[in-house]
Amino acid sequence: MHPAYSVIVFTTASGAGYGLLALLGLFAAAGALPADTGLGIVALGLALGLIAGGLLSSLGHLGRPERAWRAMSQWRSSWLAREGVLALLTFAPAGLFAIGWVFLNDTGGVFAGLGVASAVLAGITVWCTSMIYASLKPIRQWHNVFVTPAYLVLGLMTGALLLVLLSRLFGVWQPAFGWLAVASVLAGWAVKAAYWHHIDTARPRSDLGTATGLGRLGPVSLLEMPHTEENFLMKEMGYRVARTHAAKLRRIAHLALFALPLLLSLLALITPPLLSGIAALLAVASAGAGVLTERWLFFAEARHTCMLYYGRAA
């Protein structure tokens, strides 16, 4: 599939925003974060800003962005519509939770419930985002059991790394934040490695014989191409990334998204506050570059079944 930069920015930015929002809501409700105005403005502002920026960037992939609201009416059958509805619903408890934190310096009682509700809705929204892709049976690289866990754990991981940085900047650091970042990086690494192994080793589900229904008669081959020039399907659905190029980008993702953030998160646990803050900042920067690389590969390595009619073997 042709990687759309607007969708890459959307899934990475909103994923980090939802991950951070969920952690802020849960930790504040548990009393692990103080109801400090400055911390609330920066932390919640960053989380909601990443979510809003990601949602707005996704409109760049639409031919008529002004009609995006119409897609939400199809929530009964469309994961994209469900994601849009839940994304808007999440702003309601998150906004009220922010009012309690920032203006009333209160994250207990009803505001604690709003924080938990924000976390739950954030997780469900990311789940709906993942199902937009995991529900597409014609794309083998997306229709598998690893896509949804990867979206959820990477959102949690990037949110946890941001939380560690913010906690160091505002002097509210707790070891639990650092260990959560380490655990989420390890979980994300395991899930993503399993995903890549799966798409590399799983057998193709379709070939030209099954696609045409003629496979029972013997081997099926393409007589001639349907088009003499490249069309929309060939450009969007038939995008191919060279195997050596993909392998190089995977190594970059392993290093930038997992190895370096893991090492830096461990350093943040054992070093003095200043060095710990620098390590947390570098971990966020590295993970940001790594998750953009990972998400580009997620689209570029996908193969749509319709390309069987354009000469692909399987």
C-alpha positions in Angstrom: 0.0 0.0 0.0 1.2 3.5 -0.7 2.1 5.2 2.6 0.1 8.3 3.1 2.0 10.7 5.3 -1.1 12.3 6.7 -2.3 8.9 8.0 1.2 8.1 9.3 1.2 11.3 11.3 -2.3 10.7 12.5 -1.8 7.2 13.8 1.5 8.0 15.5 0.6 11.4 17.0 -2.9 10.4 18.2 -1.6 7.1 19.5 1.0 8.9 21.7 -1.6 11.4 22.7 -4.2 8.8 23.7 -1.5 6.8 25.5 -0.4 9.8 27.6 -4.0 10.8 28.3 -4.8 7.4 29.5 -1.8 7.3 31.9 -2.5 10.8 33.2 -6.1 9.9 33.9 -5.2 6.7 35.7 -2.3 8.0 37.7 -4.0 11.2 38.7 -7.1 9.3 39.8 -4.9 7.0 41.9 -3.2 10.1 43.5 0.2 9.4 42.0 0.2 12.8 40.2 -0.4 16.1 42.0 -3.2 18.4 40.9 -0.7 21.1 40.0 -1.9 23.7 37.5 1.4 24.0 35.5 1.7 20.2 35.2 -1.9 19.9 34.2 -1.7 22.6 31.5 1.5 21.1 29.9 0.7 17.4 30.3 -3.0 17.5 29.3 -2.3 20.2 26.7 0.3 18.0 25.1 -1.9 14.9 25.2 -5.0 16.6 23.8 -2.8 18.6 21.3 -1.3 15.4 19.9 -4.8 13.9 19.6 -6.3 16.9 17.9 -3.3 17.4 15.6 -3.4 13.8 14.6 -7.1 13.9 13.9 -6.7 17.1 11.8 -3.8 15.6 9.8 -5.9 12.6 8.9 -8.2 15.0 7.0 -5.4 15.5 4.5 -6.0 12.0 3.2 -9.6 12.8 2.2 -10.6 14.1 -1.2 -13.3 16.3 0.4 -12.3 17.0 4.1 -15.3 19.2 4.6 -17.5 16.2 4.3 -15.6 14.1 6.9 -18.5 14.5 9.4 -20.7 12.4 7.1 -18.6 9.3 7.6 -19.6 9.2 11.3 -23.2 8.4 10.4 -21.9 4.9 9.3 -20.8 3.9 12.8 -22.9 0.7 12.7 -20.7 -0.8 10.0 -17.5 1.2 9.7 -14.6 1.1 12.1 -13.5 4.5 10.7 -16.8 6.0 11.7 -16.6 4.4 15.2 -13.1 5.8 15.7 -14.3 9.3 14.7 -17.3 9.1 17.1 -15.2 7.8 20.0 -12.5 10.4 19.3 -15.0 13.2 19.7 -16.6 11.5 22.8 -13.2 11.3 24.5 -12.9 15.1 24.5 -15.9 15.4 26.8 -14.6 13.6 29.9 -11.0 14.7 29.1 -12.1 18.3 28.9 -13.9 18.2 32.3 -11.0 16.3 33.8 -8.7 19.0 32.6 -10.9 21.7 34.2 -10.8 19.9 37.5 -7.0 19.5 37.3 -6.0 22.9 36.0 -8.6 25.3 37.4 -9.8 23.6 40.6 -6.6 21.6 41.4 -8.7 18.6 42.1 -8.3 15.1 40.6 -10.3 13.2 43.2 -13.9 12.3 43.5 -15.9 13.0 40.4 -12.8 14.2 38.6 -11.0 10.9 39.3 -14.0 9.1 37.6 -13.6 11.5 34.6 -9.9 10.6 34.4 -10.7 6.9 34.4 -13.4 7.4 31.8 -10.9 9.4 29.6 -8.4 6.5 29.9 -11.0 3.9 28.9 -12.3 5.9 26.0 -8.7 6.6 24.8 -8.0 2.9 24.8 -11.2 2.0 22.9 -10.5 4.7 20.3 -7.0 3.3 19.6 -8.5 -0.1 19.4 -11.0 1.2 16.8 -8.1 2.7 14.8 -6.4 -0.6 14.7 -9.5 -2.4 13.6 -9.7 -0.1 10.5 -6.8 -2.1 9.2 -7.1 -5.5 11.0 -10.6 -5.9 9.6 -9.5 -5.8 6.0 -9.3 -9.4 4.8 -7.8 -8.6 1.4 -4.6 -7.4 3.0 -2.8 -10.3 4.7 -0.2 -8.1 6.4 -3.1 -6.3 8.3 -5.6 -9.0 8.8 -3.9 -10.9 11.6 -3.9 -11.1 15.4 -0.8 -8.8 15.9 -2.1 -5.6 14.5 -4.4 -4.5 17.3 -2.0 -5.4 20.1 0.8 -3.5 18.3 -1.3 -0.3 18.0 -2.4 -0.5 21.7 1.1 -1.3 23.1 2.9 1.3 21.0 0.4 4.0 22.0 1.0 3.0 25.7 4.7 2.9 25.1 5.0 6.4 23.6 2.6 7.8 26.2 4.7 6.2 29.0 7.9 7.8 27.6 6.3 11.2 27.5 5.0 10.7 31.0 8.6 10.0 32.3 9.9 13.1 30.6 7.1 15.3 32.0 7.5 13.9 35.5 11.2 14.7 35.5 10.6 18.2 34.1 8.0 19.0 36.9 9.8 17.1 39.7 7.0 14.6 40.2 9.1 11.6 39.2 8.2 8.2 40.6 10.0 4.9 39.9 6.7 3.4 38.8 6.7 5.7 35.8 10.1 4.5 34.7 9.4 0.8 35.2 6.2 1.2 33.2 8.2 2.8 30.3 10.7 -0.1 30.4 7.9 -2.8 30.5 6.0 -1.1 27.7 9.1 -0.9 25.5 9.8 -4.6 26.0 6.2 -5.5 25.3 6.1 -3.4 22.2 9.4 -4.9 20.9 8.0 -8.4 21.5 4.7 -7.7 19.7 6.3 -6.0 16.7 9.0 -8.7 16.3 6.2 -11.3 16.3 4.3 -9.3 13.7 7.2 -9.0 11.4 8.0 -12.7 11.8 4.4 -13.6 11.0 4.1 -11.6 7.8 7.5 -13.0 6.6 6.6 -16.6 7.2 2.8 -16.9 6.8 1.8 -18.5 3.5 -0.1 -16.4 1.0 -3.9 -16.8 1.2 -4.7 -16.2 -2.4 -3.2 -16.6 -5.9 -4.5 -16.0 -9.4 -6.2 -19.4 -9.4 -8.2 -18.7 -6.2 -8.9 -15.1 -7.3 -10.4 -16.1 -10.6 -11.9 -19.4 -9.4 -10.0 -21.3 -12.2 -7.4 -22.9 -10.0 -9.3 -26.2 -10.0 -8.6 -26.4 -13.8 -4.8 -26.1 -13.4 -2.2 -23.4 -13.2 -3.5 -19.9 -14.1 -1.4 -17.2 -15.6 -2.0 -13.7 -16.8 -2.3 -13.4 -20.6 -1.7 -9.6 -20.7 -1.9 -6.7 -18.3 -5.3 -5.0 -17.8 -3.8 -1.6 -18.5 -1.0 -0.2 -20.7 -0.3 2.6 -18.1 -0.3 2.8 -14.4 -3.8 3.5 -12.9 -5.0 4.5 -9.4 -5.1 0.9 -8.1 -1.6 0.1 -9.3 -0.3 3.3 -7.6 -2.1 3.0 -4.3 -2.6 -0.7 -3.8 0.5 -1.9 -5.7 3.1 0.2 -4.0 6.2 -2.0 -3.3 9.2 -1.4 -1.1 12.4 -3.3 -2.0 13.2 -6.2 0.4 16.6 -4.8 1.2 15.2 -1.4 1.8 12.5 -2.8 4.1 15.1 -4.8 6.0 17.2 -1.7 6.6 14.2 0.2 7.8 13.3 -2.6 10.2 16.7 -2.4 11.7 16.3 1.3 12.1 13.0 0.7 13.8 14.5 -1.9 16.1 17.2 0.5 17.1 15.3 3.8 17.3 11.9 2.6 18.5 13.0 -0.1 21.0 16.7 -0.6 21.7 17.6 3.0 22.4 14.4 4.0 24.4 14.9 0.8 26.5 18.5 1.7 27.3 17.7 5.4 27.9 14.6 4.5 30.1 16.9 2.2 32.2 19.4 5.1 32.5 16.6 7.4 33.6 15.9 5.0 36.5 19.4 5.0 37.9 20.9 8.4 37.1 20.5 11.8 39.0 17.5 14.0 38.1 19.4 16.1 35.5 20.9 13.2 33.6 17.6 11.3 34.0 15.7 14.2 32.3 18.2 14.2 29.4 17.9 10.5 29.0 14.1 10.8 29.0 14.2 13.5 26.4 16.5 11.5 24.2 14.2 8.4 24.6 11.2 10.4 23.4 13.1 11.8 20.4 14.4 8.3 19.4 11.0 6.7 19.9 9.3 9.4 17.8 11.7 8.8 14.9 11.3 5.0 15.3 7.5 4.9 15.4 7.3 7.0 12.2 9.6 4.5 10.5 7.6 1.5 11.9 4.3 3.0 10.7 5.7 3.8 7.2 6.7 0.2 6.9 3.3 -0.9 8.2 1.7 0.6 5.1 4.5 0.0 2.6 4.8 -3.7 3.3 1.1 -4.3 2.9 -0.1 -6.2 -0.2 -3.7 -6.0 -1.5 -5.2 -9.1 -3.1 -6.4 -7.0 -6.1 -2.9 -6.9 -7.4 -3.2 -10.5 -8.4 -5.0 -9.2 -11.5 -2.0 -7.0 -12.3 0.6 -9.7 -12.4 1.5 -10.5 -8.8 2.0 -14.2 -8.2 0.4 -14.3 -4.8 
